[in-house]
Amino acid sequence: MRAWQVHELGDPKSALNLVEAPEPHPGPDEVVVEVEAAALNFFDILLCKGEYQEKPDLPFTPGAEVSGTITQAGEGVDLQPGQRVIATPPLPNGGLAGKVVAPTSGVFPIPDSMPFEKAAAMHIVYQTAHFALHRRAALREGETVLVHAGAGGVGSAAIQLAKAAGATVIATAGGPDKVGICRDLGADVTVDYREDNFIEVVKEATEGRGADVIFDPVGGDVFDGSRRCVAFEGRIVVIGFAGGRIAEAPTNHLLVKNYSVVGLHWGLYAKVMPHLIPETHQELMRLYEAGQIDPLIYETVSFEEVPEALELLGSRKTYGKLVTRPGG
Ligand SMILES: NC(=O)c1ccc[n+]([C@@H]2O[C@H](COP(=O)([O-])OP(=O)(O)OC[C@H]3O[C@@H](n4cnc5c(N)ncnc54)[C@H](OP(=O)(O)O)[C@@H]3O)[C@@H](O)[C@H]2O)c1
């Protein structure tokens, strides 16, 4: 089978090699999945460069989330060959390959109505946004949610999930195209933060009250601005630091304005509260089948184009998710 492998760390274009790798076999509680679609993530670039928190031994195959069909089931597995699934193959044998092995704890059935590209594109970003809005921020119907970088992977998922929960959504993005995408995703109010000050827009849209929940994958100045337009008893959820600077929250400010700053590291739930992930998956499948969420795909690229697609992903020019089809 074909697989992308990193033999020497570097930028995706120099680090990734397309190789012929041996077919995988399942151990106990594992399945083999023939990969129909694999999603690309920003951290795949960091993995290639050796700058990610996880540093697998060389050679390794990046790729954290795939969709496909089970072809083999190991001992003690209830899932059947032929079942369509999302899978999260562990490193060093990630998802940028024709087939993967995954433990059953990282395998989630998908409905026949869901195309493989959409399935591969949704797992990490929708799980993250759902945990952020519902578990960490306890979002209530009728509240106002401010979603930063609303055209990005996690941001686009957060807009749709907040709308599905009955919230009013204000979304920010850089540039008119991305702002238009936020509107198409269902945002009620949009802000191009290259042109306008989002603090003023939020205050105006909420009659001075501020946003009840703020979803922040950017950090830095965006986080600082969020503290100025968060509502009484509001919750700012720290998702990531795409902007590069890790901001600070002075505790006296939290006290005098009565708001909370909460963090979310979704990956940790697999270790600490693993039962929550399949529960959330079922809820996401229900919302998908009800037409309330629909993963945004920027482009499906051929398997040969993966290194270029990863470089494009790192350039801030894309929106939603990039997906590849290893089978061609
Ligand atoms: N906490 C968790 O469990 C978790 C899970 C998944 C992802 N994340 C993190 O969330 C962040 C976003 O992930 P994603 O998958 O949504 O990424 P993405 O699709 O690449 O989107 C990130 C967005 O951030 C905005 N941005 C602002 N400043 C930027 C900069 N200097 N460089 C690049 N982008 C910048 C861009 O939107 P504009 O051009 O509109 O500003 C970009 O579209 C990442 O830091 C990621 O590591 C965290």
The ligand as an SDF file (V2000), in Angstrom:
LIG
                    3D

 48 52  0  0  0  0  0  0  0  0999 V2000
   -7.7100   22.8400   22.0060 N   0  0  0  0  0  0  0  0  0  0  0  0
   -7.8840   21.8070   21.2070 C   0  0  0  0  0  0  0  0  0  0  0  0
   -8.2060   20.7050   21.6290 O   0  0  0  0  0  0  0  0  0  0  0  0
   -7.7050   22.0400   19.7280 C   0  0  0  0  0  0  0  0  0  0  0  0
   -8.2400   21.1560   18.7790 C   0  0  0  0  0  0  0  0  0  0  0  0
   -8.0770   21.4670   17.4110 C   0  0  0  0  0  0  0  0  0  0  0  0
   -7.3590   22.6080   17.0490 C   0  0  0  0  0  0  0  0  0  0  0  0
   -6.8310   23.4060   18.0070 N   0  0  0  0  0  0  0  0  0  0  0  0
   -6.0720   24.6210   17.6850 C   0  0  0  0  0  0  0  0  0  0  0  0
   -6.9530   25.6050   17.1790 O   0  0  0  0  0  0  0  0  0  0  0  0
   -6.2440   26.4580   16.2830 C   0  0  0  0  0  0  0  0  0  0  0  0
   -7.0070   26.5310   14.9820 C   0  0  0  0  0  0  0  0  0  0  0  0
   -7.0600   25.2440   14.3980 O   0  0  0  0  0  0  0  0  0  0  0  0
   -7.7990   25.0370   13.0030 P   0  0  0  0  0  0  0  0  0  0  0  0
   -7.7740   23.5860   12.6970 O   0  0  0  0  0  0  0  0  0  0  0  0
   -9.0780   25.7560   12.9970 O   0  0  0  0  0  0  0  0  0  0  0  0
   -6.7700   25.7860   12.0460 O   0  0  0  0  0  0  0  0  0  0  0  0
   -7.0420   26.5270   10.6660 P   0  0  0  0  0  0  0  0  0  0  0  0
   -8.1450   25.8460    9.9230 O   0  0  0  0  0  0  0  0  0  0  0  0
   -5.7170   26.6900   10.0280 O   0  0  0  0  0  0  0  0  0  0  0  0
   -7.6220   27.9520   11.1060 O   0  0  0  0  0  0  0  0  0  0  0  0
   -6.9030   28.8320   11.9000 C   0  0  0  0  0  0  0  0  0  0  0  0
   -7.3800   30.2210   11.6070 C   0  0  0  0  0  0  0  0  0  0  0  0
   -6.7490   31.1030   12.5430 O   0  0  0  0  0  0  0  0  0  0  0  0
   -6.6860   32.3840   11.9840 C   0  0  0  0  0  0  0  0  0  0  0  0
   -5.3870   33.0130   12.2750 N   0  0  0  0  0  0  0  0  0  0  0  0
   -5.2230   34.1380   12.9880 C   0  0  0  0  0  0  0  0  0  0  0  0
   -3.9360   34.4700   13.0720 N   0  0  0  0  0  0  0  0  0  0  0  0
   -3.2590   33.5290   12.3700 C   0  0  0  0  0  0  0  0  0  0  0  0
   -1.8940   33.3520   12.0730 C   0  0  0  0  0  0  0  0  0  0  0  0
   -0.9350   34.1880   12.5160 N   0  0  0  0  0  0  0  0  0  0  0  0
   -1.5510   32.2780   11.3070 N   0  0  0  0  0  0  0  0  0  0  0  0
   -2.4700   31.4000   10.8670 C   0  0  0  0  0  0  0  0  0  0  0  0
   -3.8040   31.5530   11.1290 N   0  0  0  0  0  0  0  0  0  0  0  0
   -4.1840   32.5980   11.8740 C   0  0  0  0  0  0  0  0  0  0  0  0
   -6.8980   32.2510   10.4770 C   0  0  0  0  0  0  0  0  0  0  0  0
   -8.1620   32.8120   10.1830 O   0  0  0  0  0  0  0  0  0  0  0  0
   -8.2460   34.3280    9.6530 P   0  0  0  0  0  0  0  0  0  0  0  0
   -7.3800   34.3880    8.4340 O   0  0  0  0  0  0  0  0  0  0  0  0
   -9.6910   34.4950    9.4010 O   0  0  0  0  0  0  0  0  0  0  0  0
   -7.7230   35.1720   10.7750 O   0  0  0  0  0  0  0  0  0  0  0  0
   -6.9780   30.7490   10.2490 C   0  0  0  0  0  0  0  0  0  0  0  0
   -7.9470   30.4280    9.2750 O   0  0  0  0  0  0  0  0  0  0  0  0
   -4.8460   25.8680   16.1280 C   0  0  0  0  0  0  0  0  0  0  0  0
   -3.9790   26.5890   16.9730 O   0  0  0  0  0  0  0  0  0  0  0  0
   -5.0040   24.4480   16.6140 C   0  0  0  0  0  0  0  0  0  0  0  0
   -3.8110   23.9360   17.1360 O   0  0  0  0  0  0  0  0  0  0  0  0
   -6.9860   23.1590   19.3210 C   0  0  0  0  0  0  0  0  0  0  0  0
  1  2  1  0
  2  3  2  0
  2  4  1  0
  4  5  1  0
  4 48  2  0
  5  6  2  0
  6  7  1  0
  7  8  2  0
  8  9  1  0
  8 48  1  0
  9 10  1  0
  9 46  1  0
 10 11  1  0
 11 12  1  0
 11 44  1  0
 12 13  1  0
 13 14  1  0
 14 15  2  0
 14 16  1  0
 14 17  1  0
 17 18  1  0
 18 19  2  0
 18 20  1  0
 18 21  1  0
 21 22  1  0
 22 23  1  0
 23 24  1  0
 23 42  1  0
 24 25  1  0
 25 26  1  0
 25 36  1  0
 26 27  1  0
 26 35  1  0
 27 28  2  0
 28 29  1  0
 29 30  1  0
 29 35  2  0
 30 31  1  0
 30 32  2  0
 32 33  1  0
 33 34  2  0
 34 35  1  0
 36 37  1  0
 36 42  1  0
 37 38  1  0
 38 39  2  0
 38 40  1  0
 38 41  1  0
 42 43  1  0
 44 45  1  0
 44 46  1  0
 46 47  1  0
M  CHG  2   8   1  16  -1
M  END
$$$$
